[in-house]
């Protein structure tokens, strides 16, 4: 469905640029698997997504919240390597900084990593192309079931993310 939407927009069916980010989400009592993200002070899961410049998903992964953004992104790259075969550049935020991450991206996808950092003035500024992945997370939050993690298993959480993105794509028809 994503490739059809890309073709409809006059683009090639596979993206050449991926934008990666992660979102920590609180668990409900029913969830069995959870971890603690000390940076965000959230006990729950972490959603990792790789989107194209339209915000359409090309790789999704769900881990416990104690998994770092870098490790979760690497898991998403490995799991969805086929869908990311033509990616030449991965755009990420400061949480993905580091030579080991860039080397893993190079090894798995044969792609370069570009880190988009905020300016040092400590003022709010929209970082070009980075807002696209944030918009994709907001699409997920429009699905009431995804405000918190209600699922007992990580794979169920992943399937709910997929259903939400299918809904987004169907609305575009």
URKA-V815069 format. One record per pair of residues at least 4 apart in sequence whose C-alpha atoms are under 8 Angstrom apart, sorted by the first residue. I is the first residue (numbers start at 1). GAP is how many residues later the second one is. D is the distance in Angstrom with one decimal. If there is no record, write none. Layout:
BEGIN
i->(I & I)
gap->(GAP & GAP)
d->(D & D)
END
This chain:
BEGIN
i->(1 & 1 & 1 & 2 & 2 & 2 & 2 & 2 & 2 & 3 & 3 & 3 & 3 & 4 & 4 & 5 & 5 & 6 & 6 & 6 & 6 & 6 & 7 & 7 & 7 & 14 & 14 & 14 & 14 & 14 & 15 & 15 & 15 & 15 & 16 & 16 & 16 & 16 & 17 & 17 & 17 & 17 & 17 & 17 & 17 & 18 & 18 & 18 & 18 & 18 & 18 & 18 & 18 & 19 & 19 & 19 & 19 & 19 & 19 & 19 & 19 & 19 & 19 & 19 & 20 & 20 & 20 & 20 & 20 & 20 & 20 & 20 & 20 & 20 & 21 & 21 & 21 & 21 & 21 & 21 & 21 & 21 & 22 & 22 & 22 & 22 & 22 & 22 & 22 & 23 & 23 & 23 & 23 & 24 & 24 & 24 & 24 & 24 & 24 & 24 & 24 & 25 & 25 & 25 & 25 & 25 & 25 & 25 & 25 & 25 & 25 & 26 & 26 & 26 & 26 & 26 & 26 & 27 & 27 & 27 & 27 & 27 & 27 & 27 & 27 & 28 & 28 & 28 & 29 & 30 & 30 & 30 & 31 & 31 & 31 & 31 & 31 & 32 & 32 & 32 & 33 & 33 & 33 & 33 & 33 & 33 & 34 & 34 & 34 & 34 & 34 & 34 & 35 & 35 & 35 & 35 & 35 & 35 & 35 & 36 & 36 & 36 & 36 & 36 & 36 & 36 & 37 & 37 & 37 & 37 & 37 & 37 & 37 & 38 & 38 & 42 & 43 & 44 & 44 & 44 & 45 & 45 & 45 & 45 & 45 & 45 & 46 & 46 & 46 & 46 & 46 & 47 & 47 & 47 & 47 & 48 & 48 & 48 & 48 & 48 & 48 & 48 & 48 & 49 & 49 & 49 & 49 & 49 & 49 & 49 & 49 & 50 & 50 & 50 & 50 & 50 & 50 & 50 & 51 & 51 & 51 & 51 & 51 & 51 & 51 & 51 & 52 & 52 & 52 & 53 & 53 & 54 & 55 & 55 & 55 & 55 & 56 & 56 & 57 & 58 & 58 & 58 & 59 & 59 & 59 & 59 & 59 & 59 & 60 & 60 & 60 & 61 & 61 & 61 & 61 & 61 & 62 & 62 & 62 & 62 & 62 & 63 & 63 & 63 & 64 & 67 & 67 & 68 & 69 & 69 & 69 & 70 & 70 & 70 & 70 & 71 & 72 & 73 & 74 & 74 & 74 & 74 & 75 & 76 & 77 & 77 & 77 & 77 & 77 & 78 & 80 & 81 & 81 & 81 & 84 & 85 & 87 & 87 & 87 & 88 & 88 & 88 & 88 & 89 & 89 & 89 & 89 & 90 & 90 & 90 & 90 & 91 & 91 & 91 & 91 & 91 & 92 & 92 & 92 & 92 & 92 & 92 & 93 & 93 & 93 & 93 & 93 & 94 & 94 & 94 & 96 & 96 & 97 & 97 & 97 & 98 & 99 & 100 & 101 & 102 & 102 & 102 & 103 & 104 & 105 & 105 & 105 & 105 & 105 & 106 & 106 & 106 & 106 & 116 & 116 & 117 & 118 & 118 & 118 & 119 & 119 & 126 & 126 & 127 & 129 & 130 & 131 & 132 & 133 & 134 & 135 & 136 & 137 & 138 & 139 & 139 & 139 & 139 & 140 & 140 & 140 & 140 & 141 & 141 & 142 & 142 & 143 & 143 & 145 & 145 & 146 & 146 & 146 & 149 & 150 & 151 & 151 & 152 & 153 & 154 & 155 & 156 & 157 & 158 & 159 & 160 & 161 & 162 & 163 & 164 & 165 & 166 & 167 & 168 & 169)
gap->(4 & 165 & 168 & 4 & 11 & 54 & 55 & 56 & 167 & 4 & 9 & 10 & 11 & 4 & 9 & 4 & 164 & 4 & 5 & 6 & 7 & 8 & 4 & 5 & 6 & 69 & 70 & 71 & 72 & 73 & 37 & 69 & 71 & 72 & 70 & 71 & 72 & 73 & 35 & 36 & 70 & 71 & 72 & 73 & 74 & 32 & 33 & 34 & 35 & 69 & 71 & 72 & 73 & 31 & 32 & 33 & 34 & 71 & 72 & 73 & 110 & 111 & 113 & 114 & 28 & 29 & 30 & 31 & 53 & 70 & 71 & 72 & 73 & 113 & 27 & 28 & 29 & 48 & 52 & 71 & 72 & 112 & 24 & 25 & 26 & 27 & 47 & 50 & 51 & 23 & 24 & 25 & 114 & 13 & 16 & 18 & 20 & 21 & 22 & 23 & 41 & 17 & 18 & 19 & 20 & 21 & 22 & 40 & 122 & 123 & 124 & 16 & 17 & 18 & 19 & 122 & 123 & 4 & 7 & 16 & 17 & 18 & 121 & 122 & 123 & 120 & 121 & 122 & 121 & 120 & 121 & 122 & 118 & 119 & 120 & 121 & 122 & 119 & 120 & 121 & 11 & 12 & 31 & 119 & 120 & 121 & 9 & 10 & 11 & 30 & 31 & 32 & 8 & 9 & 10 & 29 & 30 & 31 & 32 & 5 & 6 & 7 & 8 & 28 & 29 & 30 & 4 & 5 & 6 & 7 & 28 & 29 & 30 & 4 & 28 & 23 & 22 & 20 & 21 & 105 & 17 & 18 & 19 & 20 & 21 & 104 & 16 & 17 & 18 & 19 & 21 & 13 & 14 & 15 & 16 & 12 & 13 & 14 & 15 & 21 & 24 & 25 & 28 & 8 & 9 & 10 & 11 & 12 & 24 & 27 & 84 & 7 & 8 & 9 & 10 & 23 & 26 & 83 & 4 & 5 & 6 & 7 & 8 & 81 & 82 & 85 & 4 & 5 & 6 & 76 & 79 & 78 & 77 & 78 & 80 & 81 & 80 & 109 & 108 & 22 & 25 & 26 & 17 & 18 & 20 & 21 & 24 & 25 & 16 & 20 & 98 & 11 & 12 & 14 & 15 & 97 & 10 & 92 & 93 & 95 & 96 & 4 & 9 & 91 & 90 & 4 & 5 & 4 & 4 & 26 & 27 & 4 & 25 & 26 & 31 & 4 & 4 & 4 & 4 & 27 & 30 & 31 & 4 & 4 & 4 & 7 & 28 & 31 & 32 & 30 & 4 & 4 & 27 & 28 & 25 & 24 & 22 & 23 & 24 & 21 & 22 & 23 & 24 & 22 & 23 & 24 & 25 & 21 & 22 & 23 & 24 & 22 & 23 & 24 & 25 & 39 & 4 & 21 & 22 & 23 & 24 & 38 & 4 & 22 & 23 & 24 & 37 & 21 & 22 & 23 & 5 & 19 & 4 & 5 & 18 & 4 & 4 & 4 & 4 & 4 & 10 & 11 & 4 & 4 & 4 & 5 & 6 & 7 & 8 & 4 & 5 & 6 & 7 & 11 & 14 & 10 & 4 & 7 & 9 & 4 & 6 & 4 & 5 & 4 & 4 & 4 & 4 & 4 & 4 & 4 & 4 & 4 & 4 & 4 & 4 & 25 & 26 & 29 & 6 & 21 & 24 & 25 & 5 & 6 & 4 & 5 & 4 & 21 & 4 & 5 & 4 & 14 & 15 & 8 & 7 & 5 & 6 & 4 & 4 & 4 & 4 & 4 & 4 & 4 & 4 & 4 & 4 & 4 & 4 & 4 & 4 & 4 & 4 & 4 & 4)
d->(6.3 & 7.9 & 7.2 & 6.2 & 7.7 & 6.6 & 7.3 & 7.7 & 7.5 & 6.2 & 7.7 & 4.4 & 6.6 & 6.1 & 6.9 & 6.4 & 7.6 & 6.5 & 5.2 & 6.4 & 5.6 & 8.0 & 5.1 & 5.9 & 5.7 & 7.3 & 7.4 & 7.9 & 6.3 & 7.9 & 6.2 & 7.3 & 6.4 & 6.0 & 5.4 & 4.0 & 5.2 & 6.7 & 6.1 & 7.1 & 5.3 & 6.0 & 4.9 & 5.8 & 7.4 & 5.8 & 5.5 & 5.0 & 7.3 & 6.6 & 6.4 & 4.8 & 6.2 & 5.3 & 5.2 & 6.1 & 7.4 & 5.7 & 4.7 & 6.0 & 7.9 & 7.0 & 7.9 & 6.5 & 7.3 & 5.7 & 4.4 & 6.6 & 7.1 & 7.0 & 6.3 & 5.4 & 7.9 & 7.0 & 5.9 & 5.8 & 6.8 & 7.4 & 7.7 & 6.6 & 7.3 & 6.8 & 6.4 & 5.4 & 4.3 & 6.4 & 6.0 & 8.0 & 7.9 & 5.4 & 5.1 & 6.6 & 7.7 & 7.3 & 7.4 & 6.7 & 7.1 & 5.8 & 4.3 & 6.4 & 6.2 & 6.9 & 7.6 & 5.7 & 5.4 & 6.0 & 7.6 & 7.8 & 7.6 & 5.9 & 6.4 & 5.9 & 5.6 & 4.5 & 6.6 & 5.4 & 6.1 & 6.1 & 7.2 & 6.7 & 4.6 & 6.9 & 5.8 & 4.6 & 6.3 & 6.7 & 6.1 & 5.4 & 7.8 & 6.3 & 6.9 & 5.9 & 7.0 & 5.9 & 5.3 & 4.0 & 6.8 & 8.0 & 5.0 & 6.4 & 7.6 & 7.7 & 6.6 & 6.8 & 6.3 & 6.9 & 6.5 & 4.5 & 5.6 & 5.0 & 6.4 & 8.0 & 5.6 & 5.4 & 6.4 & 4.8 & 4.5 & 4.7 & 7.8 & 7.0 & 5.8 & 4.3 & 6.3 & 7.7 & 5.2 & 4.9 & 5.5 & 5.2 & 6.3 & 7.8 & 5.0 & 5.0 & 7.8 & 6.8 & 7.7 & 7.4 & 6.6 & 6.3 & 5.4 & 7.3 & 7.0 & 5.8 & 4.2 & 4.3 & 7.9 & 7.3 & 5.8 & 5.3 & 5.7 & 4.7 & 7.7 & 7.5 & 6.0 & 4.7 & 6.6 & 5.8 & 5.0 & 6.1 & 7.9 & 7.5 & 6.2 & 6.1 & 7.0 & 6.8 & 7.7 & 5.7 & 4.6 & 6.5 & 7.5 & 7.4 & 7.9 & 5.9 & 5.7 & 5.0 & 6.5 & 8.0 & 7.8 & 7.7 & 5.1 & 5.2 & 4.4 & 5.5 & 7.0 & 8.0 & 6.4 & 7.9 & 5.6 & 6.7 & 7.0 & 6.8 & 6.6 & 6.9 & 5.3 & 5.9 & 7.1 & 5.6 & 7.4 & 8.0 & 7.5 & 7.6 & 6.3 & 6.9 & 5.8 & 6.9 & 7.9 & 5.6 & 7.3 & 7.7 & 5.8 & 7.8 & 7.3 & 7.0 & 7.6 & 7.0 & 5.1 & 6.5 & 7.6 & 6.1 & 7.4 & 7.0 & 5.8 & 6.5 & 6.7 & 6.7 & 7.8 & 6.5 & 6.4 & 6.2 & 6.1 & 6.8 & 6.8 & 6.2 & 7.4 & 5.5 & 6.4 & 6.2 & 6.3 & 6.2 & 6.2 & 7.9 & 7.2 & 7.2 & 6.1 & 6.0 & 5.4 & 7.5 & 7.8 & 7.0 & 7.4 & 6.6 & 6.5 & 6.0 & 7.3 & 6.8 & 7.0 & 6.5 & 7.0 & 7.9 & 6.2 & 7.9 & 7.1 & 4.4 & 6.2 & 5.1 & 4.7 & 5.8 & 7.0 & 6.8 & 6.2 & 4.8 & 6.1 & 6.1 & 4.9 & 5.9 & 6.8 & 7.6 & 6.2 & 7.4 & 6.3 & 5.0 & 6.0 & 7.6 & 7.5 & 5.4 & 5.1 & 6.0 & 7.7 & 6.1 & 6.6 & 5.6 & 6.8 & 7.3 & 7.2 & 8.0 & 6.6 & 6.6 & 6.1 & 6.2 & 6.3 & 6.1 & 7.1 & 5.6 & 6.1 & 6.0 & 5.6 & 6.6 & 6.2 & 7.1 & 7.1 & 4.2 & 5.0 & 6.2 & 7.9 & 7.2 & 7.5 & 7.8 & 7.8 & 7.4 & 7.0 & 7.6 & 7.9 & 7.7 & 6.7 & 6.5 & 7.9 & 7.1 & 6.2 & 6.4 & 6.5 & 6.4 & 6.4 & 6.6 & 6.4 & 6.5 & 7.4 & 7.8 & 7.8 & 7.5 & 6.5 & 6.9 & 6.2 & 7.3 & 5.7 & 5.4 & 7.8 & 7.9 & 7.2 & 6.6 & 7.5 & 7.1 & 7.6 & 7.5 & 7.6 & 7.0 & 7.9 & 6.0 & 5.7 & 7.2 & 6.7 & 6.3 & 6.2 & 6.3 & 6.4 & 6.4 & 6.2 & 6.2 & 6.4 & 6.2 & 6.2 & 6.4 & 6.2 & 6.1 & 6.2 & 6.8 & 7.1)
END
